[in-house]
């Protein structure tokens, strides 16, 4: 699904965007390794917050579209075949 998988690279942080919905609705997410996550975990008063945000975060309809899109990727052994369904 991601170029890093084809190149055998494991990024510490990835920002993923509109493609996770199959391009139908805008949605963004940031994913991180457990080590990065733990580095920012703590109470607010510790000042360890990872300040970030996306313009298109958490829209319920876009999240449903993303789940459906990701389900297609899981079902298909050849992600290129999904494009031919449109």
C-alpha positions in Angstrom: 0.0 0.0 0.0 2.9 2.4 0.7 6.2 2.9 -1.1 8.1 2.3 2.1 6.8 -1.3 2.1 8.2 -1.9 -1.4 11.6 -0.5 -0.4 11.8 -2.4 2.9 11.9 0.9 4.9 10.3 1.4 8.3 9.7 5.1 8.9 9.3 6.4 12.4 6.4 8.8 11.4 4.2 8.7 8.4 1.6 11.3 7.4 -1.0 9.7 5.2 -3.7 11.6 3.4 -6.6 11.6 1.0 -5.6 8.3 -0.7 -6.8 6.3 2.3 -10.4 7.0 1.2 -9.7 5.9 -2.3 -9.7 9.6 -3.3 -13.4 10.0 -2.7 -13.2 12.2 0.5 -10.4 14.1 2.1 -9.0 12.5 5.2 -5.6 12.6 6.9 -3.8 10.7 9.6 -0.4 10.5 11.3 1.0 7.1 12.3 4.1 6.6 14.4 6.1 3.8 15.9 5.5 2.7 19.4 8.8 4.4 20.5 7.7 7.8 19.1 4.2 7.3 20.6 5.7 6.5 24.1 8.0 9.6 23.9 5.0 11.9 23.7 2.8 10.0 26.1 2.2 11.6 29.5 -0.1 14.1 31.3 -0.7 17.5 29.8 1.3 19.2 32.5 4.4 17.2 31.5 4.5 19.2 28.2 5.1 16.1 26.1 2.2 16.7 23.7 2.8 16.0 20.0 1.2 19.1 18.6 -0.2 18.2 15.2 -3.4 18.3 13.3 -4.8 17.9 9.9 -7.4 20.0 8.1 -9.3 16.8 7.3 -9.1 14.8 10.5 -11.9 12.7 12.0 -14.8 13.3 9.5 -17.1 10.4 10.2 -18.1 9.9 6.5 -14.5 10.1 5.3 -13.6 7.5 8.0 -16.2 5.1 6.7 -14.9 5.6 3.2 -11.4 4.9 4.4 -12.5 1.7 6.2 -14.1 0.5 3.0 -11.1 1.4 0.9 -8.7 -0.3 3.3 -11.0 -3.4 3.3 -10.6 -3.6 -0.5 -6.8 -3.5 -0.2 -6.9 -6.3 2.3 -9.1 -8.5 0.0 -7.0 -8.0 -3.1 -3.7 -9.6 -3.6 -2.9 -7.1 -6.5 -3.8 -3.5 -5.4 -3.5 -2.4 -9.1 -6.6 -4.4 -9.8 -8.7 -2.2 -7.6 -8.2 0.8 -9.9 -9.7 -1.2 -12.8 -13.0 -1.5 -10.8 -13.8 2.2 -11.1 
